[in-house]
């Protein structure tokens, strides 16, 4: 089934969906903000609603407004829309490199902590299950904070959001390095999580601010998620620069944490994070430009004086601001992280989120319980040895990213060739009748089965004190397979919302972190009550029993997805009708 290009008269009326202004990082904002503010005609009515409607139709229907010959960049030049971004390639490289380094702090702060768990429990005179509450609260705020910072960045800009995130993070790290009570440790870990996880939410927005559809995959995409949906034929398995930091941290952080906990003090873990953050912030705050398109457009509109960096000053001198293209300023309001909850009312989304979160919880049960198990006989490991034992697990997760990405890309192309579907390189493709659910499940299911079997084997290997290499090999298999399965299903979630990836991602992040928090809160108690073998038998059993969810999604998911597409189009039609009526009323008066 091939996508059918529309006639030329329709094509010249609209921009390609992927060359609209950058998608919002705010998961709660409507599609109006994510599609931009620049006018393409002399009409006083903003064109974003029409663009939004055409984008939905081009992705989900047989009326694709983009021909195979049309160049997105040429399309921009044929309209009055300003140049997408005035930043040079070198400046974009610097911007995305800084985003990658900022994103390094979230997984670094989470994973550097694991080797010191036993030491912290001793120092604060609490049980291992109690110290695990610091992981629980960390994950709760890791799920909530990105929705808040995404909303904030769309209102005030990316730089202010980064400033607030790192201010919270630095304050929390300084407090953690000096805290004297367990209650303070618990509260400050919540604040540390809020500050560090906010950087992850901001990264995709910054990349989309400066990158067009032609190069957004190079800068941004880590797996074929949004990319495979919108630009299905490009090879999207290359690691995105913006995800380099989060990818490197998991295998590296436990070693650093183990070194500090073993040879100095656990407090130096947090002083190290303070020093690292300050070292990063000095060049970041002085040179990182404001990129938010609601604030600076394509970079030629100067931000507020307090929000200018050296790069902003240079760019405004090179390109004087065009006052006619100033976008309307948003009124500041308190960010609302709960606007993603309506997604849970969608049948396919709810099923997928719950199942995906169960896999994530199993993944985190392994990580949260490992330091506790290694301190017991016959291992009796110190913090440094515990940190080193996380390396196989971390590398399994690291390899899972390119592996699952390549497999999904391959499966997409294979299925397209099998059904005669024509993939248009670099364009938004018609995916209304494409079996997206089956394509993703075909990749996810084998990983789920292998990962579940490895979970079961790992539990009994630790129960009977198998040689450590056996446990480490099983951990590598668990990390590789569960991460790959999680990636594939996260991509399917974005397939459900191709024009609102931030909303889908934030909902996924919220549910998985809340469920993972609950799992880490009870895993030590389960091990003490049931034994490690039966504990992980239960965890693997829950995943296995709920795996038929994938069959349900494969069978009924396409119908639910089509119902949602029709409903979204009707909502946009009503919105456009109201806007036209309001405009006609103004003209008449």
NORLIN-V929660 format. One line per field, one symbol per residue. psi: psi as a letter, one per 40 degrees, with the letter a starting at -180 (. if undefined). A space follows every 10 residues. Layout:
# NORLIN-V929660
psi: ???
This chain:
# NORLIN-V929660
psi: hiihiiiddd deeiiidefi iiiieheeii eddeeiehie ieiehieddd ddddddddde ieghehiedh hdddddeeie hihdhehidd dddddddddd ddeddddddd dedddedddd dddefiiddd dedddddddd dddddddddd dddddeiddd dddddddddd ddddddeeie iddddddddd ddddddeddd ddddddddde hiddeddddd hdiecddddd gdeihfehhi deeddddddd dddddddddd ddebiddedd dddddddddd dddddddhih ehdedebeee hhiideeiid ddddddddgi iheeehihii hhihiheeee dddeehdddd dddddddddd dddddddded dddeeiiedf iiddddddee dddddddddd dddddddddd ddddddddef hhhhheihih edehgddddd dddddddddd dddddddddd dddefiiddd dddddddddd dddddddddd ddddddgdef dddddddddd dddddddddd dedddddddd iddddedddd dddddededd dddddedddd dddddddddd dddddddddd dddddddd.
